[in-house]
């Protein structure tokens, strides 16, 4: 019995390690409970949740079972429908990739927070989407629709179809930011140059795993940018 309990305890520890992820503000965060993880995959979990979701998650918690790839599919589709990457879905995506036999485990283990040098192109394209979104939001304060609202679905599945236009539009937005907030312009321009230096091409299609990595790159970059802007704003006020 003691051996069985130790095995279960190891599985539970691994479960929490798999879902470790920074919060949306770039700071450390608490683990996510089982039901919120499952509910994040649906518009209305009470009406729509598949009976297979919770047992699949529980099987991973107590038995260490790999999370099925269809959870990744559900999370990606919900991101596209909601036009955002919520933290519970980002955690599920990381967990599916972490436990997948066809994914580089060492690479996914590092995905608690932003990794600017990660070679996966889906991840870097997600970062680019987040940077471009930040540039437009800062240049056009008060806008109701972001580029993520309009283009997240196509950018995360068919990058070549949209990123040329989005990069072209960012030039005018950066020029406007430079006139009003030079310190913020410096942050965003640096981010844009850095992430573009990591991208080798804009694929016509991203495979499912890379769509998951896109979501993680987008989530990590947004969190990191929020953290840095908040830090620099505070330092500016203190001075």
N, C-alpha and C positions, 0 to 999 in steps of 0.2 A: 504493500500500500504506500509506503514511504517513497519508493521509487516512482510509482505512478504520479503521486502528488508533486514530486520534484520535476517530472517531465511536463506536467500541466503548468506548473509555475514558470518553467522555461519558455513554454509556448506563449504564456500571457506576457512575459517580459519582452519577448520578441515582437508580439503584437503591438505593444506600446512603442517599441523602437521603430517599427515600420511606419507608424503614423506620425512620428515626430515631425513637426513642421512649424515654422515661425508664423506668428499672427499677421494679419493684414497690415499692421503698422510697423512690421519689421522687428517686433519684440518677441521674447519667448512667450509661449502659450501653454495652456493646460491640455491634457489629452481630451479627445472627443468621445462622448458616450456612444454606445452602439446604435441606438435608435436615431439620433441626429445624423450619424454617418449614412445610414440606410435611407432616411427621409430626404436627404439632400439630392438623391437621384431622381426625385419626382416633383412635379408641380404640386400635387396634392397626394401626399403619401398615404393618408387615411383611405383614399378611394382607389389609388392606382398601384400601390406597392405589390410587387410580385411575391408570392408565398415562398419563393426560393431565396430571397435576398438575405433575410435575417439568419436562416440556417447556414448559408454560405459564410457569413461573417462569423457566426459562432463556431463553425468548424475550424476556422482559422485561429480563433482565440484559444480554444481548448485543445485542438489536435494538431495545430500547425499546418493545416491544409493550405496549399496555394490558393489565392483568391482567383476565381474564374475570370477569363478574359471578357465575358459578357458584362461584368461590372464596369470594366474600363469603357466599354461601348456605351453603357448607360450614362456614365459620368460625362463622357465627351459630348454626347447628344444633349444632355441637360445644360452643359456649359453653353452650347450653341443656342439652345432655346432661350435661356435666361440672359444670354449675352454678357456673362460674367463667370469668373472662376471663384466660386465660394470655397472657403477653407476646408469644409468637410469633403467636398468633391476632390479638391487638390490632394487631400490626404488619401482618399480611396485610390486615386490614380497612382500616387506614389506606392501605395501598398500592393496594388496589382502588379506594377512593374517590378517591385522589389522581390515579389514571390514568384515571378515568371521565370521559367527555365530558359526562355529564349532572350532574356535581357541581361545585360552586364550587371551583375549584382554589386560589384565594387562601385560602379558608377552611380547606381541608384541610392546606395547607402549614404552618399554625400549630400543628398537632396533635401536637407533640412532647411537650408537657406540658399541665397543666391551663390551660384558658382560661375563666375564670369569666363572661366577657361574650359568649361565643359564642351566637348567636341560635338555632341549631338546637335545636328542642324535644326531639328524641330525645336529643341530647347532655345537655341539662339534666336530663332525666328519668333518664338513667343516673347522673348525679351524685347526684340525689336518692336513688336506690336505694342507692348506696354510703354516703351519710350516714346513712340510716335503719338500714342494716346495722351501721355502727359504733356507733350509739346503743344498739341492742339488745345487741350483744356486750359493750359496756362495762357496761351495766346488769345483765346476767345472765351473770356470769363462769362459764365452765365449761359453757355450753350446747353440746350436740352439734349442734344444727340451727340454722342462721342463716335469716334471712328470704330470703337469696339462694338457699339450698338449696330452700326451699319455693316461692318466688314469682318467681325470675328469668325463667323462661320466659313467664309471663303478663304480668309487668311490662314486659318488653322487646318484646312483640308487641301487647298489649291493655292499655295503662296504666290506662284508666278502670276496669277490673275489679278492681284491687287497691290503688291508691295511697290511696284514702280510708281503708281499714282500717289500712294501714300508718302513715299519718300520725296517726291517732287513737291507735294503740298507742304511738307514740313519746312521747306526753306523760307517761305514767307512768314510762317508762324514763328520761327526762330528769330527772324529779323525784328518782328514786333516785340518779342520778349526782351531782346537785347536793349531796346530803347527804354523799357520801363524797369526791368529788373536784371541788371547785368550779372549779379551773383547767381541768379536762377538760370539765366542763359548759359553760364559757364558749366553748371551741373548737367543740364540737359544736352548741351552740345558734346560734352565729354562722354556722356552715356551713349549718345548716338554714334559717335566715332568708334567707341570701344566695341559696341555690339556689331556694327557693320564690319569691323575688322575680323570678326569671328565667323562671318557668314561667307561661304564659298559659292553658293548659288541659290536661286529661288526655284525649288522643285515644282513641277506641274501638279504633283499629287504627293501628299504625305500619307504614309501607312499608319495604321491604327496606333501602334506604339509611339510613333513620332508625333501623332496628334496629342497623345497623352503628355509627351515631353514638351510640346508646345504650350499646353495648359500650365505645366509646372514652371516653365521659363517665364511666362506671362505673369503668373502669380508671384514668383520670387522677385521679379524685377519691380513690379508695382510696390510690393512691400518694402523693398530696399530703397526705392526712390522716396517713398513717403517718410521713411526713417531719416534719410539724409536731409531732405528739405526741412523737416521739423527741427532737426539738430542745428542746421545752419541758420534757420529763422530765429531760434532761441539765442544762439551765439550773437547774431546781429542785434537783437533786442538788448542783450546784456551789455554790449559795447556802447 
